[in-house]
């Protein structure tokens, strides 16, 4: 049985983030390590899941700690998926925020069925100006 432990303040490297992104299937700029480092540095909340010294999951969020929070990344290594790690990462983000703050995200088309299973409600009133 694997023992997963969660960290709320552990420093991670761009290389570790790239590895968990690759292993999770999430599409992110994994070859652009300076950009990944900036993503790490600028996040307001980063919660990580570890097996021993290996990063196996991450939740990364941007928030004002008052009204809303954007869950920018939720990634779990494919070998560790369907074990409740993603749900626990989201629970810990929500716990840090409290009940007065909305938690929002943009789901990948392949994850559309996952988020309602862990407590998210689908909304239809969103817009985006995509990155170039």
Secondary structure, 3 states (H helix, E strand, C coil): CCCCEEECCCCCCHHHHHHHHHHHCCCCCCCCHHHHHHHHHHCCEEEEEEECCEEEEEEEEEECCCCEEEEEEEEECHHHCCCCHHHHHHHHHHHHHCCCCEEECCCCHHHHHHHHHCCCCCCCCCCCCCCC
